[in-house]
Amino acid sequence: MSLSVLIVNWKSKDYLRKCLQSIEATCGELVSQIVVVDGGSFDGCGEMLASEFPSIQFVQSEKNLGFGKSNNLGFEQVTGKYLLLLNPDTELKSNSLQQMILALEELPQAGMVGARLLNTDGSLQTSCVQSFPTPLNQALDSNLLRKLFPESRLWGTYPAFASNECVAVEAISGACMLMRSDTFRRIGGFNSQYFMYGEDMDLCRKSHNLGLKVYFHPQAQVVHHGGCSSTGDFSKFSTVFMRQSIHAFIQEHQGPVAAFFYRAFMALSAFIRMTALAVSQAVSSADKRPKIKTSFQKWTAILRWSIGMEKWTEEYS
Protein backbone atom coordinates (compact mmCIF):
# COMPACT_ATOMS: atom_id res chain seq x y z
CA MET A 1 0.00 0.00 0.00
CA SER A 2 1.38 3.40 -1.02
CA LEU A 3 -0.39 5.90 1.22
CA SER A 4 0.81 9.28 2.43
CA VAL A 5 -0.60 11.10 5.45
CA LEU A 6 -0.39 14.90 5.38
CA ILE A 7 -0.88 16.87 8.59
CA VAL A 8 -0.68 20.63 9.14
CA ASN A 9 0.22 21.63 12.69
CA TRP A 10 -0.62 24.92 14.35
CA LYS A 11 0.22 25.10 18.05
CA SER A 12 -1.03 21.54 18.53
CA LYS A 13 2.14 19.61 19.41
CA ASP A 14 0.58 17.50 22.17
CA TYR A 15 -2.44 16.61 20.05
CA LEU A 16 -0.13 15.84 17.14
CA ARG A 17 1.76 13.31 19.25
CA LYS A 18 -1.48 11.48 20.09
CA CYS A 19 -2.57 11.62 16.45
CA LEU A 20 0.65 9.99 15.29
CA GLN A 21 0.43 7.38 18.02
CA SER A 22 -3.08 6.50 16.85
CA ILE A 23 -1.81 6.08 13.28
CA GLU A 24 0.93 3.74 14.47
CA ALA A 25 -1.50 1.74 16.60
CA THR A 26 -4.34 1.35 14.09
CA CYS A 27 -2.86 1.40 10.60
CA GLY A 28 0.91 1.72 10.72
CA GLU A 29 1.40 -1.04 8.15
CA LEU A 30 -0.75 0.82 5.60
CA VAL A 31 1.10 4.12 5.79
CA SER A 32 4.22 4.50 3.68
CA GLN A 33 4.83 8.20 4.39
CA ILE A 34 3.82 10.86 6.90
CA VAL A 35 4.45 14.53 6.16
CA VAL A 36 3.94 17.15 8.86
CA VAL A 37 3.96 20.87 8.10
CA ASP A 38 4.20 23.39 10.90
CA GLY A 39 2.41 26.52 9.74
CA GLY A 40 4.73 28.99 11.40
CA SER A 41 3.66 28.24 14.96
CA PHE A 42 7.13 27.13 16.13
CA ASP A 43 5.56 25.24 19.04
CA GLY A 44 8.36 22.68 19.30
CA CYS A 45 6.69 20.06 17.13
CA GLY A 46 9.80 19.80 14.95
CA GLU A 47 11.94 18.85 17.92
CA MET A 48 9.29 16.44 19.18
CA LEU A 49 9.11 14.70 15.81
CA ALA A 50 12.88 14.43 15.50
CA SER A 51 13.05 12.83 18.94
CA GLU A 52 9.99 10.57 18.92
CA PHE A 53 9.08 10.04 15.23
CA PRO A 54 12.34 10.40 13.29
CA SER A 55 11.00 8.77 10.11
CA ILE A 56 8.40 11.50 9.59
CA GLN A 57 9.14 14.17 6.99
CA PHE A 58 8.90 17.59 8.60
CA VAL A 59 8.41 20.89 6.78
CA GLN A 60 8.78 24.14 8.71
CA SER A 61 7.00 27.15 7.25
CA GLU A 62 8.53 30.43 8.34
CA LYS A 63 5.12 32.09 8.56
CA ASN A 64 1.49 31.15 8.94
CA LEU A 65 0.37 30.46 5.38
CA GLY A 66 -3.08 29.27 6.37
CA PHE A 67 -4.48 25.76 6.25
CA GLY A 68 -4.77 25.38 2.48
CA LYS A 69 -1.39 26.81 1.49
CA SER A 70 0.33 24.80 4.22
CA ASN A 71 -1.21 21.60 2.88
CA ASN A 72 -0.14 22.53 -0.64
CA LEU A 73 3.39 23.06 0.67
CA GLY A 74 3.42 19.64 2.30
CA PHE A 75 1.93 17.98 -0.78
CA GLU A 76 5.13 18.80 -2.66
CA GLN A 77 6.74 16.03 -0.58
CA VAL A 78 3.95 13.46 -1.05
CA THR A 79 4.88 10.27 -2.92
CA GLY A 80 1.96 7.93 -2.13
CA LYS A 81 -0.78 6.84 -4.53
CA TYR A 82 -3.33 7.64 -1.82
CA LEU A 83 -3.47 10.78 0.30
CA LEU A 84 -5.00 11.17 3.76
CA LEU A 85 -5.45 14.78 4.86
CA LEU A 86 -5.66 14.76 8.63
CA ASN A 87 -5.90 17.40 11.34
CA PRO A 88 -3.37 17.17 14.18
CA ASP A 89 -6.15 17.10 16.80
CA THR A 90 -7.57 13.81 15.54
CA GLU A 91 -7.18 10.20 16.63
CA LEU A 92 -7.99 7.29 14.32
CA LYS A 93 -10.15 4.50 15.68
CA SER A 94 -9.31 0.87 14.90
CA ASN A 95 -9.94 -0.20 11.29
CA SER A 96 -11.15 3.25 10.23
CA LEU A 97 -8.52 3.95 7.61
CA GLN A 98 -8.77 0.42 6.26
CA GLN A 99 -12.51 0.88 5.68
CA MET A 100 -12.01 4.25 4.02
CA ILE A 101 -9.42 2.85 1.61
CA LEU A 102 -11.72 -0.04 0.71
CA ALA A 103 -14.57 2.39 0.02
CA LEU A 104 -12.37 4.60 -2.15
CA GLU A 105 -11.34 1.57 -4.21
CA GLU A 106 -14.76 -0.03 -4.57
CA LEU A 107 -17.40 2.71 -4.63
CA PRO A 108 -18.37 3.99 -8.10
CA GLN A 109 -16.69 7.23 -9.13
CA ALA A 110 -15.35 7.80 -5.60
CA GLY A 111 -13.22 10.92 -5.42
CA MET A 112 -13.06 11.43 -1.66
CA VAL A 113 -14.09 9.55 1.46
CA GLY A 114 -14.68 11.12 4.86
CA ALA A 115 -15.05 9.57 8.29
CA ARG A 116 -17.60 9.84 11.07
CA LEU A 117 -16.03 12.50 13.31
CA LEU A 118 -16.60 12.25 17.04
CA ASN A 119 -16.20 14.89 19.72
CA THR A 120 -13.88 14.18 22.64
CA ASP A 121 -16.84 12.83 24.64
CA GLY A 122 -17.74 10.39 21.87
CA SER A 123 -20.76 12.30 20.55
CA LEU A 124 -21.27 12.92 16.85
CA GLN A 125 -19.58 15.97 15.35
CA THR A 126 -22.21 16.97 12.83
CA SER A 127 -19.83 19.15 10.80
CA CYS A 128 -18.32 15.98 9.30
CA VAL A 129 -21.06 16.13 6.64
CA GLN A 130 -22.30 19.36 5.12
CA SER A 131 -24.31 20.71 2.24
CA PHE A 132 -22.78 23.40 0.07
CA PRO A 133 -23.53 26.82 1.54
CA THR A 134 -26.24 28.95 -0.03
CA PRO A 135 -27.64 32.31 1.11
CA LEU A 136 -30.76 30.56 2.43
CA ASN A 137 -29.26 27.63 4.35
CA GLN A 138 -26.69 29.91 5.96
CA ALA A 139 -29.26 32.47 7.07
CA LEU A 140 -31.53 29.77 8.54
CA ASP A 141 -28.80 27.63 10.09
CA SER A 142 -29.40 27.21 13.82
CA ASN A 143 -29.41 24.40 16.34
CA LEU A 144 -33.14 24.93 16.95
CA LEU A 145 -34.12 24.59 13.29
CA ARG A 146 -31.82 21.59 12.84
CA LYS A 147 -33.58 19.86 15.77
CA LEU A 148 -37.07 20.76 14.53
CA PHE A 149 -36.37 19.79 10.90
CA PRO A 150 -33.51 17.26 10.97
CA GLU A 151 -34.48 15.76 7.59
CA SER A 152 -34.44 19.07 5.74
CA ARG A 153 -32.34 19.15 2.59
CA LEU A 154 -31.03 22.53 3.72
CA TRP A 155 -28.58 20.80 6.06
CA GLY A 156 -27.77 17.84 3.81
CA THR A 157 -26.90 15.56 6.73
CA TYR A 158 -29.90 13.31 7.45
CA PRO A 159 -29.30 10.58 4.82
CA ALA A 160 -25.70 10.21 5.95
CA PHE A 161 -26.37 10.06 9.69
CA ALA A 162 -29.37 7.77 9.28
CA SER A 163 -27.42 5.13 7.34
CA ASN A 164 -24.91 2.47 8.34
CA GLU A 165 -23.57 2.29 4.78
CA CYS A 166 -21.44 4.70 2.78
CA VAL A 167 -23.50 7.60 1.47
CA ALA A 168 -22.73 10.07 -1.31
CA VAL A 169 -22.85 13.62 0.12
CA GLU A 170 -22.06 17.12 -1.05
CA ALA A 171 -19.15 17.83 1.28
CA ILE A 172 -17.06 16.33 4.08
CA SER A 173 -14.80 17.92 6.67
CA GLY A 174 -11.17 18.66 5.90
CA ALA A 175 -10.27 17.25 9.32
CA CYS A 176 -10.15 13.79 7.70
CA MET A 177 -10.21 13.35 3.93
CA LEU A 178 -8.99 10.36 1.94
CA MET A 179 -8.46 10.60 -1.81
CA ARG A 180 -6.06 9.57 -4.53
CA SER A 181 -3.07 11.87 -4.72
CA ASP A 182 -3.81 12.32 -8.41
CA THR A 183 -7.26 13.72 -7.54
CA PHE A 184 -5.70 16.38 -5.32
CA ARG A 185 -3.21 17.11 -8.09
CA ARG A 186 -5.90 17.37 -10.80
CA ILE A 187 -7.92 19.78 -8.67
CA GLY A 188 -4.82 21.89 -8.17
CA GLY A 189 -4.68 21.46 -4.43
CA PHE A 190 -6.40 23.80 -2.02
CA ASN A 191 -7.46 27.18 -3.31
CA SER A 192 -5.03 29.75 -1.90
CA GLN A 193 -7.90 32.27 -1.78
CA TYR A 194 -8.96 30.69 1.51
CA PHE A 195 -6.74 31.40 4.50
CA MET A 196 -8.82 29.15 6.73
CA TYR A 197 -12.38 27.76 6.62
CA GLY A 198 -14.06 26.92 3.33
CA GLU A 199 -11.09 25.34 1.59
CA ASP A 200 -12.38 21.82 2.27
CA MET A 201 -15.80 22.79 0.89
CA ASP A 202 -14.13 24.20 -2.21
CA LEU A 203 -12.11 21.00 -2.66
CA CYS A 204 -15.29 18.91 -2.50
CA ARG A 205 -17.04 21.19 -5.01
CA LYS A 206 -14.15 20.82 -7.45
CA SER A 207 -14.12 17.06 -6.96
CA HIS A 208 -17.79 17.02 -8.03
CA ASN A 209 -16.84 19.19 -11.01
CA LEU A 210 -14.46 16.43 -12.13
CA GLY A 211 -17.37 13.97 -12.14
CA LEU A 212 -16.22 12.34 -8.89
CA LYS A 213 -18.39 11.59 -5.88
CA VAL A 214 -17.75 12.48 -2.25
CA TYR A 215 -18.65 9.76 0.24
CA PHE A 216 -19.25 9.67 3.97
CA HIS A 217 -18.30 6.41 5.72
CA PRO A 218 -20.27 6.05 9.00
CA GLN A 219 -18.31 2.99 10.13
CA ALA A 220 -14.94 4.75 9.89
CA GLN A 221 -14.65 6.67 13.15
CA VAL A 222 -12.16 9.41 14.01
CA VAL A 223 -12.06 11.46 17.19
CA HIS A 224 -11.71 15.15 16.36
CA HIS A 225 -11.01 17.09 19.52
CA GLY A 226 -11.57 20.34 17.64
CA GLY A 227 -10.76 23.90 18.57
CA CYS A 228 -7.49 23.03 20.28
CA SER A 229 -5.75 25.95 18.59
CA SER A 230 -8.33 28.46 19.78
CA THR A 231 -8.89 30.05 23.12
CA GLY A 232 -12.07 31.30 24.70
CA ASP A 233 -15.71 30.76 23.91
CA PHE A 234 -15.92 33.59 21.37
CA SER A 235 -13.39 34.55 18.74
CA LYS A 236 -14.24 37.56 16.65
CA PHE A 237 -11.49 36.59 14.23
CA SER A 238 -12.79 33.07 13.54
CA THR A 239 -16.45 34.16 13.54
CA VAL A 240 -15.89 36.82 10.89
CA PHE A 241 -13.35 34.84 8.93
CA MET A 242 -15.75 31.92 8.57
CA ARG A 243 -18.36 34.22 6.99
CA GLN A 244 -15.70 35.76 4.77
CA SER A 245 -14.73 32.31 3.50
CA ILE A 246 -18.33 31.26 2.88
CA HIS A 247 -18.84 34.50 0.97
CA ALA A 248 -15.79 33.69 -1.16
CA PHE A 249 -17.14 30.19 -1.86
CA ILE A 250 -20.57 31.48 -2.90
CA GLN A 251 -18.97 34.22 -5.00
CA GLU A 252 -16.82 31.71 -6.89
CA HIS A 253 -19.28 28.87 -7.37
CA GLN A 254 -22.69 30.61 -7.43
CA GLY A 255 -21.89 34.09 -8.69
CA PRO A 256 -21.94 37.71 -7.44
CA VAL A 257 -25.74 37.91 -7.13
CA ALA A 258 -25.83 34.95 -4.73
CA ALA A 259 -22.89 36.46 -2.82
CA PHE A 260 -24.82 39.73 -2.46
CA PHE A 261 -27.89 37.93 -1.14
CA TYR A 262 -25.69 35.96 1.26
CA ARG A 263 -24.52 39.18 2.89
CA ALA A 264 -28.04 40.60 2.91
CA PHE A 265 -29.58 37.46 4.41
CA MET A 266 -26.85 37.22 7.03
CA ALA A 267 -27.42 40.85 8.02
CA LEU A 268 -31.17 40.22 8.42
CA SER A 269 -30.58 36.96 10.29
CA ALA A 270 -28.07 38.63 12.62
CA PHE A 271 -30.44 41.52 13.37
CA ILE A 272 -33.33 39.16 14.19
CA ARG A 273 -31.16 36.99 16.43
CA MET A 274 -29.67 40.00 18.23
CA THR A 275 -33.17 41.30 18.94
CA ALA A 276 -34.25 37.94 20.34
CA LEU A 277 -31.06 37.70 22.42
CA ALA A 278 -31.58 41.20 23.84
CA VAL A 279 -35.06 40.19 24.99
CA SER A 280 -33.71 36.94 26.46
CA GLN A 281 -31.00 38.84 28.30
CA ALA A 282 -33.59 41.06 29.96
CA VAL A 283 -35.77 38.19 31.22
CA SER A 284 -33.23 35.43 31.87
CA SER A 285 -31.69 34.45 35.18
CA ALA A 286 -28.21 35.67 36.05
CA ASP A 287 -26.53 32.32 35.40
CA LYS A 288 -27.71 32.28 31.75
CA ARG A 289 -26.74 35.84 30.91
CA PRO A 290 -23.01 35.26 30.20
CA LYS A 291 -23.85 32.71 27.48
CA ILE A 292 -26.45 35.02 25.98
CA LYS A 293 -23.94 37.88 26.03
CA THR A 294 -21.41 35.73 24.14
CA SER A 295 -24.01 34.88 21.49
CA PHE A 296 -24.93 38.56 21.19
CA GLN A 297 -21.26 39.46 20.62
CA LYS A 298 -20.99 36.79 17.93
CA TRP A 299 -24.00 38.02 15.99
CA THR A 300 -22.95 41.65 16.40
CA ALA A 301 -19.66 40.77 14.70
CA ILE A 302 -21.55 38.98 11.92
CA LEU A 303 -23.89 41.94 11.41
CA ARG A 304 -20.94 44.35 11.24
CA TRP A 305 -19.24 42.12 8.66
CA SER A 306 -22.45 41.77 6.63
CA ILE A 307 -22.80 45.52 6.19
CA GLY A 308 -19.11 46.07 5.45
CA MET A 309 -17.88 47.30 8.83
CA GLU A 310 -15.39 44.46 9.38
CA LYS A 311 -12.72 44.58 6.67
CA TRP A 312 -9.66 43.62 8.67
CA THR A 313 -9.70 39.97 7.53
CA GLU A 314 -9.32 40.86 3.86
CA GLU A 315 -5.53 41.13 4.17
CA TYR A 316 -5.44 37.33 4.55
CA SER A 317 -7.58 36.52 1.50
N, C-alpha and C positions, 0 to 999 in steps of 0.2 A: 504494500500500500504506500503510495506516494502522496502524503498529506502534510500540508504546512499549516501551522496555527499562527495567526498574526494578532498580537495584542498591543494596544496603545495604553501606556501608563500615564496617569496624571495624579501625582501625590497619593498613590494607592499601593505603596510598597508592601505593606502587610497583607492586604487583600491579594495582591499579585502572587505572593508566596503560596497562599492557600489555593489559588487558582491553579498554579503549576503543579502543586502536590496532587490536586484532584485529577489533573490530566495524567500524571504518572500512575496514579492508582487505578484509574478506570479505563484508560485507552492508550497507555504508553507504547504498546507494540504497534499501534496504528499510525502513530505520528512520526514522520521522518524529519521534521524540521519545526522549530519554534522560533519565531522572530518577535522580539519585544522592542517597541519604540517608546522612549521616554519623551513626552512632548514638552520638553523644556522645564519640567518641574524640579529636576535635580534633587529628588527626595532620597537618594541613596540606593535606588533600585539597581543601578549598574553595579555597584559594589556587592550588593546582595546576590545578584545573579552570578557574578564572577566567582563568588565564594561557594554558593549552594547549588547553582545550576550552570556549571561551566560550559556545557555543550550548547546552550542557547545563544543565538545570534542577537546581539544587542546593538541598537542604533540610538545614539543620543542626539536629539535635536537641540540646537542652541537656543531656540525660542519656542513659544507655544504656537504651533501652526494651526491648531484646531484638530478636531477628531478626524475629519476626512483627509486633510493634507498629510497628517501623521500616518494614517493607514497607507496612503499612496506612497509615502516615503519608505515604509517598511516593505511594501509589496515589491519594491525594486530588488529585494533580497530573496523573494519567494521562488522556490524551485519545484514545489509539489504540484501534482496534477489537480489535487483538490485543495481548497482553501477554506479554513475555518476562521472567521472573524469573531473575536471573543473579547468581551470586556474584562478588565483585570479584577473586577469585583464579582466574579462569577465562580461557581464550583460545579463541575460536571457530576451528575449522578451516574451510577453504574449502568453501562450498556447504552447510554444516551447517544454518544457519538456513533456507535456502531449502527444504531437504528436510523440515524439521520443519513449516514452514508448509503445504507441499503435503499432508503427511500429515494435519494438523489439518483441512484443507478437504475431503479426499477420503475419509478413513476413516470407517466408519459409527459414529455416536454418539460421535465423538471429543471428549473433554472436555479432556484434557491430553496433551502429547507431551513425552517426555524424550529426552535424547541419550545416546550412549555416552560415558561419562566416562573419561578416561585420566589416569593419574598422570603426574608430570613426566617420568618415564623412558619414557613411551609404553605402559606396561602397563595392563591393564584395571583400573578402579576398580569393584570388584564392588558397592559400595553404591549404584550408579546404578539398580539394580533391587532391590526388596525385597518380601517378603511382609509382610502386616500382623502385628505382634507378637502372640504368644499366650504364656501361661505356659510351654508346652512348648517352642516353638521358641526362646524366649529362654534357657531353662535349658540346652538342648542345644547352643546355638550355639557353635561352636569351629572354628578352621581345620582341625583334624584331621578332625572329622566331616564338614565340607564337602568335604574332599578324598576321604574314603572313600565318601561318598554324595552326589556332586554333583547327581544327578537327583532327590533327595528333594524332595517338595512342601513340606517344612518351610521351605526357603530361598526357594522361589519364583523362582529365577533361571535354572534350566537351559533352559527353552524359549526365553527371551529371548536368552541368550548362544549358543545353538546355532543360531540362525536368522540369515539375512541380510535378512529382511523384517521389517516392523513387527509387533510382537507386543503383544497386550493383556496387561497385568500388573496386579498389585494396587497397587503404589506405585512412584514414581520419586523421585529425589533433588531437593530444593529448590535445589540448586546450579545447575540449568538446567531450567526448566519453561516450556513455551509453552502458552498457552490463550487463549481469547477473554476480553477484559476483562469482558464480561457474566457469564461463568462465575465469575470471581473475585468479582464483585459479588453474584451470586445466592447464593454460598456464605457471603458475609459477611466475606470476607477471611480472614486468618489468625486462629486462635483465640488471644486474648490470654492464655489460661491458660498457654500455653507461652512461657517466656522464651527458651529455645533448645533445639533438638533436639525432634523429634516433630511440629512444626507442619506440616512438609511431608507427613508421613504422615497427619495429621488432614485436611489439605486434599484429599489423594487419596481418603480414605474418604468425605468429604462430596461429592466429585465423583461417586463411585459411587452415593451415595444419591440423587443427582439423575437417575440413569439414564444417566450418561455414562461412557464408557470411558477408561481411562488407558493410553496406548501408549508403548512403548519403541522408538526408532528406531536400529537398530545402525549405519546408514550415516552418521548425523549425529554427528560426533565433536567433543568439547570437552575440552580439557585442563583438569583441575581440580587445581591444585597442592596444595590442601588443607592445613589446619592452619597456615596462615601467620600466624594471629592468636594461636597458642598457643606456649608455650615449654616445652621439656623433653619427656622421653619419657613422663612420667606426670603427669597433672593430676588431683588428687583432686576438684577442682571439676567438671570436665567428666565424669569417670567417674561420680560420684554423680548429677550433674544429668541425664545421659542416662537413668539408671534411673528417676529421678523423673518424667521426661517420658513414658517408656514406661508407667509405672504410671498416669499421668494418662490416657493414650490408652486403655489397657485398661479403666480405671474408667469412662470415658465411653462407650465403644463396645461393651464386653462385659459390663459390670456389676461390682458390688462383690465378688461371689464370685470371679470370674476375677482381679480385682485382688489379692485375698487370696492366691490360689494363686500368682500371679506372685511376690509377695514370698517366699512359703514356698519355692517352687522355686528362686528365686535364692539364698536362704540355703543350701539344701542343695547347690546347684551350687557356690557359693563355698567351702563347707566342704570338699567333695570335692577341688576344684582346689587349695585351700591345702594340704591334706594331701599331695597328689601333688607339689606344688612344694617342700614342705619336705623330702620324700624326695629329690627331684632335687637340691636345694641341697646335701644332705649327700654325695652321690656324684658330683657333677659337677666338672669341672675348674675352675680358678680363673677362666679367661676367660669361662666361661658363667654364673658366679654373679651378676654384676651384672644381667643380663637376667632371670634367675629371680627375683631380689630385687624388681625392678620389677613383675613379674607378681604376686608375692605381695602387694605393697603395694596393687595395683589390686584384687585380690579380697578383701583385708581391708577395704578401703573399701566394697566392694559388700556384704559380709557385715554390716558395721556398719549400713549403710543398710537392709538387708533386715529387720533386727530392731529398727529404730527408734532407732538410736544416732547417726544423722546427720540432724539436722533443720535444719541451718543453711541449706539451699537453699530452704526453704519460703517465706522472705520474698520470693522472686522470683516465686512462682507466681501 
